[in-house]
Amino acid sequence: MKKSRLFFTILCLFFLQTLNAQQWYEHNLAPNYPYPNFNSVCVGGGPMGIGSDVAVGDAGYIGIWSIPVSKAWYSFISPITTINLNSVYVIDSLSGSNKKTFVVGNNGLIIKANDIFSPYLQHCPVTSNLYSVFFTVYSNGIAVGDAGTIVRTTDGGSHWALISNTNTNRLYSVHFPSSNIGYAVGVSGTVIRTTDNGQNWIIKNQPITDSLRCVWFTTDNTGFVVSRNGAIYKTTNGGDNWQSKPSGTTQNLNAICFESSTIGYAAGNNNILLRTTDSGETWTTQTLPTLQRPGNFKSVSAGYNLVYAVGSNGTAIGNMVDPGAINENFINNKILLTPNPAKDKLSIKLQDVENLSGMNLSVCNMQGQILLQQNKLQNENIIDISQLPIGIYTIKVTLKEGIAVSKFVKE
């Protein structure tokens, strides 16, 4: 009887662990860009294509997930700054017809992008480093940073105001579970709370005196913070009391998020990734593939059946609905486009490609829709783009040795 109970217990534990396990895949960058230090990622939840999901990093790096086009992070440097970008948030516009992206960084930098390829700077009343940004709706947003800095917008980022508060400790993270209730955390165990959409903040009890790297609340009163040495703390009464939850790791944890009230993720150093399916009571270490670019996860984002974790050294993974959408073999320096920008005709020269039989070429817009195709390729191909609207487009050439991708501007 005892052996039967032991076997049953082991079977149950195995079953629970299987429920908590998922398949993960390393993500690549599209060609012609060195791998950056990622600092933040956000699932935007827009239509499949470029611009819905955004990652940012050091030296002005911006990456956008582009499943239909290149099946990787499509990379470019912000045309307006080379300052480190620390946090990104994607929110529906007032009409709900498209997404708006907000990015904050060092030296009080705030960027807004109606089209992620055309970002523009917002005026910020401070020069402090900003580490986290969150919007409850398109018009209302909060960013936090050094020396207790809190800045707030109520008009979609057109104007930002400095919010006074008694805390002077650095704030690393801010999150709002509802329109009025929000929390921010930082060094020395700082936890502050607002009940009026960020106008006023009060200091709450500390779970620990160590730095709190990230905060996430699933309801107005139930939330989590993470810290060093695998620390995860949970509150069910709005931060009045905190309970330590076993994480199963001693790695420093830098990020936490939930895709529902029960399912959440925490990520940290040495590519540690944890998952919970019981509202944060227990956490399971995820089994990752052998990564070509190991590093420290700094951010994790989940929603719309997508999960991303990104960090230093270009480390990036995802749990995708379609695993075929990643890990393709991208090839650098195979496509030469002239002129670029172009108006009527575009020359596409394939460099160092010997066998073109069975190869094909596609022109896609920023939503991933294929607008032009050509199946019989030569080393130099001329295509008519005169009927395309003005904008940015992607050329994707499927070769025997992999995928070659480049972009051009239609004038």
C-alpha positions as CSV (number, residue, x, y, z in Angstrom):
1,M,0.0,0.0,0.0
2,K,2.8,2.4,0.9
3,K,4.6,1.7,-2.4
4,S,1.4,2.3,-4.3
5,R,0.9,5.7,-2.5
6,L,4.5,6.6,-3.2
7,F,4.2,5.7,-6.9
8,F,0.9,7.8,-7.1
9,T,2.6,10.8,-5.5
10,I,5.5,10.6,-7.9
11,L,3.1,10.3,-10.8
12,C,1.2,13.4,-9.6
13,L,4.4,15.4,-9.2
14,F,5.5,14.4,-12.7
15,F,2.1,15.4,-14.1
16,L,2.2,18.8,-12.4
17,Q,5.7,19.5,-13.7
18,T,4.6,18.5,-17.2
19,L,1.8,21.0,-17.0
20,N,4.2,23.7,-16.0
21,A,6.7,22.9,-18.8
22,Q,6.6,24.5,-22.2
23,Q,8.6,24.3,-25.4
24,W,11.0,27.3,-25.8
25,Y,13.0,28.5,-28.7
26,E,15.9,30.8,-29.1
27,H,15.1,33.9,-31.2
28,N,17.4,35.4,-33.8
29,L,17.9,38.9,-35.2
30,A,17.3,39.7,-38.8
31,P,20.5,40.2,-40.8
32,N,23.0,43.0,-40.7
33,Y,22.8,44.0,-37.1
34,P,25.0,43.0,-34.1
35,Y,23.2,41.4,-31.1
36,P,22.5,44.2,-28.5
37,N,21.9,44.1,-24.8
38,F,18.1,43.9,-24.6
39,N,16.6,45.7,-21.6
40,S,12.8,45.4,-22.2
41,V,10.2,43.6,-24.3
42,C,6.4,44.1,-24.6
43,V,3.8,41.9,-26.3
44,G,1.7,44.4,-28.2
45,G,-1.1,42.0,-29.3
46,G,-1.6,43.6,-32.7
47,P,-2.2,41.7,-35.9
48,M,0.5,39.3,-37.0
49,G,3.2,41.4,-38.6
50,I,5.8,44.0,-37.9
51,G,5.3,46.5,-35.1
52,S,3.0,44.7,-32.6
53,D,5.7,43.3,-30.3
54,V,8.7,45.5,-29.5
55,A,12.0,45.0,-27.7
56,V,14.5,47.8,-26.8
57,G,18.0,47.9,-25.5
58,D,21.3,49.8,-25.2
59,A,22.5,52.4,-27.6
60,G,19.1,53.2,-29.0
61,Y,18.3,49.7,-30.1
62,I,14.7,48.9,-31.2
63,G,13.6,45.5,-32.4
64,I,10.2,44.4,-33.7
65,W,8.9,40.9,-34.0
66,S,8.1,40.1,-37.7
67,I,6.8,36.6,-38.0
68,P,5.3,36.8,-41.5
69,V,8.3,38.7,-43.0
70,S,11.6,37.4,-41.6
71,K,10.5,35.3,-38.6
72,A,12.9,37.0,-36.2
73,W,13.5,40.3,-34.3
74,Y,13.7,42.9,-37.1
75,S,16.4,45.3,-35.8
76,F,17.2,48.9,-36.3
77,I,18.7,51.8,-34.4
78,S,16.4,54.6,-33.3
79,P,17.0,57.5,-35.7
80,I,16.7,60.0,-32.9
81,T,19.0,58.7,-30.1
82,T,21.8,56.4,-29.2
83,I,21.0,56.6,-25.5
84,N,20.2,53.4,-23.6
85,L,16.5,52.5,-23.9
86,N,15.3,50.8,-20.6
87,S,11.6,50.1,-21.0
88,V,8.9,49.8,-23.7
89,Y,5.1,49.6,-23.5
90,V,2.6,49.1,-26.3
91,I,-1.0,50.4,-25.9
92,D,-4.1,50.6,-28.1
93,S,-4.8,54.1,-29.6
94,L,-7.9,55.9,-28.6
95,S,-9.7,54.6,-31.8
96,G,-8.4,51.1,-31.1
97,S,-7.4,50.8,-34.8
98,N,-3.7,50.7,-34.2
99,K,-1.0,50.5,-31.5
100,K,1.1,53.3,-29.9
101,T,4.5,52.5,-28.5
102,F,6.2,54.4,-25.6
103,V,9.8,54.0,-24.7
104,V,11.8,55.5,-21.8
105,G,15.6,55.5,-21.2
106,N,18.5,57.3,-19.6
107,N,18.7,61.1,-19.1
108,G,14.9,61.5,-19.0
109,L,14.4,60.2,-22.5
110,I,10.8,59.5,-23.6
111,I,9.9,58.3,-27.1
112,K,6.5,57.9,-28.6
113,A,5.9,56.1,-31.9
114,N,2.7,56.0,-33.9
115,D,4.7,54.0,-36.4
116,I,7.7,52.3,-34.7
117,F,9.8,53.2,-37.7
118,S,9.1,56.9,-37.1
119,P,9.6,57.6,-33.4
120,Y,9.7,61.1,-32.0
121,L,10.9,62.5,-28.7
122,Q,8.5,63.7,-26.0
123,H,9.4,66.6,-23.7
124,C,10.3,65.3,-20.2
125,P,10.5,67.6,-17.2
126,V,13.5,65.7,-15.7
127,T,16.9,64.4,-16.8
128,S,16.9,61.4,-14.4
129,N,17.3,57.9,-15.9
130,L,13.9,56.3,-16.4
131,Y,13.6,52.6,-16.0
132,S,10.0,51.6,-16.4
133,V,6.9,52.9,-18.2
134,F,3.3,51.7,-18.0
135,F,0.0,52.9,-19.6
136,T,-3.5,52.1,-18.2
137,V,-5.2,53.5,-21.3
138,Y,-3.7,55.4,-24.3
139,S,-4.1,58.8,-22.6
140,N,-2.7,57.9,-19.1
141,G,0.8,56.8,-18.5
142,I,3.4,56.7,-15.7
143,A,7.2,56.4,-15.9
144,V,9.6,55.9,-12.9
145,G,13.3,56.2,-12.4
146,D,16.2,57.5,-10.3
147,A,15.8,59.3,-7.0
148,G,12.1,58.4,-6.7
149,T,11.3,60.2,-10.0
150,I,7.7,59.8,-11.2
151,V,6.4,61.5,-14.3
152,R,2.8,61.3,-15.6
153,T,0.9,62.0,-18.7
154,T,-2.9,62.3,-19.1
155,D,-2.9,63.3,-22.8
156,G,-1.2,60.4,-24.6
157,G,2.3,61.6,-24.0
158,S,2.0,65.1,-25.4
159,H,2.8,66.5,-22.0
160,W,4.5,64.9,-19.0
161,A,4.4,66.3,-15.4
162,L,6.7,65.6,-12.5
163,I,4.8,64.0,-9.6
164,S,6.0,64.8,-6.1
165,N,6.3,62.0,-3.5
166,T,8.1,61.4,-0.3
167,N,10.2,58.5,-1.6
168,T,13.7,59.4,-2.9
169,N,14.9,55.9,-3.6
170,R,15.5,54.7,-7.2
171,L,12.4,53.0,-8.7
172,Y,12.9,50.1,-11.1
173,S,9.4,49.1,-12.0
174,V,5.8,50.3,-12.2
175,H,2.6,48.4,-12.8
176,F,-1.1,49.2,-12.7
177,P,-3.6,46.3,-12.3
178,S,-6.5,48.7,-12.9
179,S,-7.0,52.3,-14.0
180,N,-6.6,53.9,-10.6
181,I,-4.6,51.4,-8.6
182,G,-0.8,51.2,-9.2
183,Y,2.4,50.1,-7.6
184,A,6.1,51.0,-8.1
185,V,9.1,49.3,-6.5
186,G,12.9,49.9,-6.2
187,V,16.0,49.9,-4.1
188,S,16.0,49.1,-0.4
189,G,12.8,47.2,-0.6
190,T,10.8,50.3,-1.6
191,V,7.1,49.7,-2.4
192,I,4.8,52.7,-3.1
193,R,1.1,52.6,-4.1
194,T,-1.4,55.0,-5.7
195,T,-5.2,54.9,-5.7
196,D,-5.8,57.9,-7.9
197,N,-4.1,57.0,-11.2
198,G,-0.7,58.1,-10.1
199,Q,-1.4,61.6,-8.7
200,N,-0.5,60.7,-5.2
201,W,1.6,57.8,-3.8
202,I,2.0,56.3,-0.3
203,I,4.8,54.1,1.0
204,K,3.8,50.5,1.8
205,N,5.5,47.8,3.9
206,Q,8.8,46.3,2.7
207,P,8.8,42.6,1.8
208,I,12.7,42.7,2.2
209,T,15.3,45.5,2.5
210,D,17.0,44.4,-0.7
211,S,16.4,45.9,-4.2
212,L,13.1,45.0,-5.8
213,R,13.6,44.7,-9.5
214,C,10.1,44.2,-10.8
215,V,6.5,44.3,-9.7
216,W,3.3,42.8,-11.1
217,F,-0.2,42.8,-9.7
218,T,-2.9,40.4,-11.0
219,T,-5.7,42.3,-9.1
220,D,-5.8,45.5,-7.1
221,N,-4.6,43.8,-4.0
222,T,-2.8,40.6,-5.2
223,G,0.7,41.1,-6.5
224,F,4.3,40.0,-6.7
225,V,7.8,41.4,-6.5
226,V,11.2,39.8,-7.4
227,S,14.7,40.4,-6.1
228,R,18.1,38.8,-5.7
229,N,18.9,35.2,-4.8
230,G,15.6,33.9,-6.3
231,A,13.4,35.9,-4.0
232,I,9.7,36.1,-4.9
233,Y,7.2,37.8,-2.6
234,K,3.4,37.8,-2.8
235,T,0.8,40.1,-1.2
236,T,-2.9,39.6,-1.1
237,N,-3.8,42.8,0.7
238,G,-2.3,45.6,-1.4
239,G,1.2,45.4,0.1
240,D,0.3,45.5,3.8
241,N,1.8,42.0,4.2
242,W,4.1,39.9,2.1
243,Q,4.8,36.2,2.0
244,S,7.9,34.6,0.5
245,K,7.2,32.0,-2.2
246,P,9.7,29.2,-3.0
247,S,11.2,29.8,-6.5
248,G,13.6,26.9,-6.6
249,T,16.5,29.1,-7.7
250,T,19.2,31.2,-6.1
251,Q,19.7,33.3,-9.3
252,N,18.9,37.0,-9.2
253,L,15.4,37.6,-10.6
254,N,14.9,40.7,-12.7
255,A,11.5,40.5,-14.2
256,I,8.0,39.1,-13.5
257,C,4.7,39.1,-15.4
258,F,1.4,37.3,-15.5
259,E,-0.7,36.4,-18.6
260,S,-3.7,35.5,-16.4
261,S,-4.6,35.4,-12.7
262,T,-3.0,31.9,-12.4
263,I,-0.2,31.7,-15.1
264,G,2.9,33.8,-14.7
265,Y,6.6,34.0,-15.5
266,A,9.7,35.2,-13.7
267,A,13.1,35.6,-15.3
268,G,16.6,36.4,-14.2
269,N,20.4,35.9,-14.4
270,N,22.0,33.0,-16.3
271,N,18.8,32.6,-18.4
272,I,16.7,31.4,-15.5
273,L,13.0,31.3,-16.5
274,L,10.3,30.2,-14.1
275,R,6.6,29.5,-14.6
276,T,3.7,29.2,-12.3
277,T,0.2,27.9,-13.0
278,D,-1.2,28.3,-9.4
279,S,-1.2,32.0,-8.9
280,G,2.4,32.2,-7.8
281,E,2.3,29.7,-5.0
282,T,4.8,27.4,-6.7
283,W,7.2,28.0,-9.5
284,T,8.9,25.6,-12.0
285,T,12.2,26.1,-13.7
286,Q,11.7,26.0,-17.5
287,T,14.0,23.8,-19.6
288,L,15.5,26.0,-22.4
289,P,17.4,24.9,-25.5
290,T,21.1,25.3,-25.6
291,L,21.5,29.0,-26.3
292,Q,24.0,30.4,-28.8
293,R,23.9,33.7,-26.9
294,P,23.5,33.0,-23.1
295,G,23.1,36.0,-20.8
296,N,20.9,37.5,-18.1
297,F,17.2,37.9,-18.7
298,K,16.2,41.4,-17.9
299,S,12.5,41.4,-19.1
300,V,9.7,39.0,-19.7
301,S,6.3,39.7,-21.4
302,A,3.3,37.5,-21.9
303,G,-0.1,37.8,-23.6
304,Y,-2.1,36.8,-26.7
305,N,-0.6,33.3,-26.5
306,L,2.9,34.7,-26.8
307,V,5.8,34.9,-24.3
308,Y,9.1,36.6,-24.8
309,A,12.1,36.9,-22.5
310,V,15.1,39.0,-23.5
311,G,18.3,40.2,-21.8
312,S,22.0,40.9,-22.1
313,N,24.3,39.7,-24.9
314,G,21.3,39.5,-27.3
315,T,19.8,36.6,-25.4
316,A,16.2,36.2,-26.5
317,I,13.7,33.3,-26.3
318,G,10.0,32.8,-27.0
319,N,7.2,30.3,-26.6
320,M,5.4,30.5,-29.9
321,V,2.0,29.2,-31.1
322,D,3.8,28.2,-34.3
323,P,7.3,26.9,-33.5
324,G,8.1,27.1,-37.2
325,A,8.1,30.8,-37.0
326,I,11.6,31.0,-35.5
327,N,15.1,29.6,-35.7
328,E,15.4,30.0,-39.5
329,N,18.8,30.3,-41.0
330,F,19.3,34.0,-41.8
331,I,22.1,35.0,-44.2
332,N,23.9,38.3,-44.2
333,N,25.0,40.5,-47.1
334,K,23.2,38.5,-49.9
335,I,20.9,41.3,-51.1
336,L,22.0,44.6,-52.6
337,L,19.0,47.0,-53.2
338,T,19.5,50.1,-55.5
339,P,18.3,52.8,-55.4
340,N,17.1,52.9,-51.8
341,P,14.9,54.9,-51.4
342,A,13.2,54.0,-54.7
343,K,10.3,55.4,-56.6
344,D,9.4,53.3,-59.7
345,K,11.9,50.5,-60.2
346,L,14.0,48.6,-57.7
347,S,17.1,46.6,-58.5
348,I,17.6,43.5,-56.4
349,K,21.1,42.0,-56.8
350,L,21.8,38.6,-55.2
351,Q,25.5,38.5,-54.3
352,D,27.5,35.3,-54.2
353,V,24.5,33.1,-55.0
354,E,25.3,30.3,-57.6
355,N,22.2,28.1,-57.9
356,L,19.0,30.1,-58.2
357,S,16.7,27.2,-59.3
358,G,13.6,26.9,-57.1
359,M,14.3,30.2,-55.3
360,N,11.7,32.9,-54.8
361,L,11.4,36.5,-53.8
362,S,8.6,38.3,-51.9
363,V,7.9,42.0,-51.1
364,C,5.9,42.5,-47.9
365,N,4.4,45.5,-46.2
366,M,4.7,46.2,-42.5
367,Q,1.7,44.0,-41.7
368,G,3.5,41.0,-43.3
369,Q,1.2,40.9,-46.3
370,I,2.9,39.7,-49.5
371,L,2.3,42.3,-52.2
372,L,4.7,41.2,-54.9
373,Q,6.3,37.8,-55.7
374,Q,8.8,36.5,-58.2
375,N,9.6,32.9,-58.6
376,K,12.2,32.8,-61.4
377,L,15.2,34.7,-60.1
378,Q,18.4,35.9,-61.7
379,N,21.5,37.4,-60.0
380,E,20.1,40.8,-60.8
381,N,16.3,41.4,-60.8
382,I,14.3,44.5,-61.6
383,I,10.8,44.8,-60.1
384,D,8.2,47.5,-60.6
385,I,7.2,49.2,-57.3
386,S,5.4,52.2,-58.8
387,Q,2.0,51.0,-57.6
388,L,3.1,50.5,-54.0
389,P,2.1,53.2,-51.5
390,I,4.8,55.4,-49.9
391,G,6.3,53.5,-47.0
392,I,8.7,50.9,-45.7
393,Y,8.8,47.4,-47.2
394,T,10.7,44.2,-46.7
395,I,12.4,42.0,-49.4
396,K,12.6,38.3,-48.4
397,V,14.5,35.9,-50.7
398,T,14.3,32.2,-50.0
399,L,17.6,30.6,-51.0
400,K,18.8,27.0,-50.6
401,E,21.1,27.9,-47.8
402,G,18.6,30.0,-45.9
403,I,16.6,33.3,-45.8
404,A,18.0,36.6,-47.0
405,V,16.1,39.7,-45.8
406,S,16.5,43.4,-46.4
407,K,14.3,46.5,-46.4
408,F,13.7,49.5,-48.7
409,V,11.8,52.8,-48.6
410,K,9.2,53.6,-51.4
411,E,9.1,57.3,-52.1
